């Protein structure tokens, strides 16, 4: 095998090894992650409203 081929095989192996743990997230873990993001978004929206702003594309902008 040439060194370029060995490097390509190693790269593909590393990519596969790095992506498979993300696929093994259990449904309970996925729901916990969704809930945490929802709580975070709600907190950001409350804070934005507190300063009389509004959310646009995930950013708090001041009201005109």
C-alpha positions as CSV (number, residue, x, y, z in Angstrom):
1,X,0.0,0.0,0.0
2,X,1.3,3.5,-0.8
3,X,1.6,6.0,1.9
4,X,-1.2,8.1,0.4
5,X,-3.5,5.1,0.5
6,X,-2.6,4.4,4.1
7,X,-3.2,8.0,5.0
8,X,-6.6,8.0,3.2
9,X,-7.7,4.8,5.0
10,X,-6.5,6.2,8.4
11,X,-8.5,9.4,7.7
12,X,-11.7,7.5,6.8
13,X,-11.2,5.4,10.0
14,X,-10.9,8.5,12.2
15,X,-13.9,10.1,10.6
16,X,-16.0,7.0,11.2
17,X,-14.8,6.7,14.8
18,X,-15.7,10.3,15.4
19,X,-19.2,10.2,14.1
20,X,-20.4,6.9,15.5
21,X,-20.7,8.0,19.2
22,X,-23.2,10.7,18.1
23,X,-25.4,8.0,16.6
24,X,-25.5,6.1,19.9
25,X,-27.4,8.7,21.9
26,X,-30.3,7.0,23.6
27,X,-33.8,8.4,23.2
28,X,-33.8,9.5,26.8
29,X,-30.5,11.4,26.3
30,X,-31.9,13.0,23.1
31,X,-35.0,14.2,25.1
32,X,-32.9,15.5,27.9
33,X,-30.8,17.5,25.3
34,X,-34.0,18.8,23.6
35,X,-35.3,19.9,27.0
36,X,-32.1,21.6,28.0
37,X,-32.1,23.6,24.7
38,X,-35.7,24.5,25.2
39,X,-35.0,25.8,28.7
40,X,-32.0,27.7,27.4
41,X,-34.1,29.3,24.7
42,X,-36.8,30.2,27.1
43,X,-34.3,31.8,29.5
44,X,-32.8,33.9,26.6
45,X,-36.2,35.0,25.5
46,X,-37.2,36.1,29.1
47,X,-33.9,38.0,29.5
48,X,-34.4,39.7,26.1
49,X,-38.0,40.7,27.0
50,X,-36.7,42.0,30.4
51,X,-34.6,44.5,28.5
52,X,-37.5,45.3,26.2
53,X,-36.0,43.5,23.2
54,X,-37.2,40.9,20.8
55,X,-35.7,37.7,19.4
56,X,-34.7,37.6,15.7
57,X,-32.8,34.5,14.4
58,X,-31.6,33.7,17.9
59,X,-30.4,37.2,18.7
60,X,-31.9,39.8,21.0
61,X,-32.4,43.1,19.3
62,X,-33.6,46.3,20.9
63,X,-37.0,47.6,20.0
64,X,-37.1,50.6,17.8
